[in-house]
């Protein structure tokens, strides 16, 4: 009789390898059972007296895996098997297996580098190469080498770059699982690249539901595309239940999307890449793939993170298609031409090569090792580390010698990106820490309170929301307040904007026109805002998130802030500058003296003691902008020009 999970056929080999070695590589295809079968198999091993930590890339996967393993034992999460995410945790005193996200693991290993009471750390879907994934693996390897030679480490994936990981883990045994193979039929439908993807996806989905049997999983790049595709689908057959699956929906709704359909019904699940790995959607026999993915891309020159919609990698579309044939023969419909598959990037680029690295650098400095000395699969780029060093210095997290300050240690103690942790600490000292805690939650929990650019509007929606996710987010903010002894929970209307200004001082912006569309930031960048936004009439904004090109990035989230608050918060950053105003009509320069906050001129007037270099600079800029014809050329000069 065949094993229910293919991974069970190689578990004996894995157990034998871990009795003799401290690490192993496990390569198994999607659906083989590596996420839910390996950890329970280790519990009875003689070397495994402590906990097993199973690291997964997403909260959805953490909850789903823990619930599955607990149910297999006839238990509920929090008994033998538990899980830990930032918003939710079910771990008891007797819990032996803890499924957690990489961020939770990073907090744990920094607090306890020896990982006392832990026997094994399993890295699921290690090929995904998120920043937290790479950092977690590097710290675990370093801790095992220096402090815990008995700690077992297992790297697991369906698409592992075996040779590179083998070198990183110092030639461990590799266990290959063939997996259960069901026939998968690929259809290439093509699409019009100049037209919107949503109507084309809706058309392909309707046709597939008519022609194929079973439930359908559709991959789209983001939440907005999911909503528009749902609208484009219109009325569906009575036997089709529509579900949406992404990181911004309630856990209960996520469970419904993953569960088997009721008898006589089919499911249609519109999902982001969250459904690519680590979870199984019951009953899915059809996949419709847009071939697109949305990823953050950090523009180092602009100092901005852009959300970019781009073609998914070959590894990703292979994972997506495989979802249709996990439990039975399936069909995958791809909205591109077959010949285009070969030109797709082989893998998604490692985030460590493209991300902003302030958090990584601070973690490494506190760990006591420079990033270059830690075992990263891809070392972080020097330019990105230099920029992170400058940012941490500006936050007061490190001193001029690169040593972590007391403030830096306080920043690192909070499970937040350094800017947000600094905001929380600074706001506490200024008397509005409660607002900063709420702001941090809004900026880290996607979709909380909606997606309106006005963060104050989102904050009010969230505070009145009684859903389990909203309540969990309120508990998270309350936990941060308790940890920092913030007793005053009153929040004034102005506090949200003031909090954001502390986190993103370079993005504080003043309106440039009456429409509210164009904005000038302190850091010198120009931002754009939908003129119909409720934020548009505000003279000043504390901008948190932007996306797009440096010359005109679009404001994604912000809050209004009064000018008097800007002047008070940044009094020490004000500067007087000697300028000159060039008059193209006369070709002359009027000396001026201005008061500035970064690139924003707050006030200006005649300069009683003009600066000659400023006059020359204004003249050169005027000629550069308006041309040489402005200069008083005489006859001889004109002859020379000719």
PyMOL commands that set and color helices and strands:
alter all, ss='L'
color gray80, all
select helices_A, chain A and resi 6-9+11-20+34-42+59-72+102-111+126-128+131-146+162-168+197-211+223-233+251-258+273-275+314-325+338-343+351-353+358-367+371-373+382-394+406-413+418-430+433-444+455-464+468-483+495-503+505-507+563-569+571-573+612-626+628-630+635-641
alter helices_A, ss='H'
color red, helices_A
select strands_A, chain A and resi 23-28+51-56+81-84+89-90+97-101+118-123+152-157+173-177+184-188+215-219+240-245+266-271+284-289+292-299+304-311+330-334+508-511+518-521+526-528+540-547+553-560+574-583+588-597+600-606
alter strands_A, ss='S'
color yellow, strands_A
deselect
rebuild
show_as cartoon
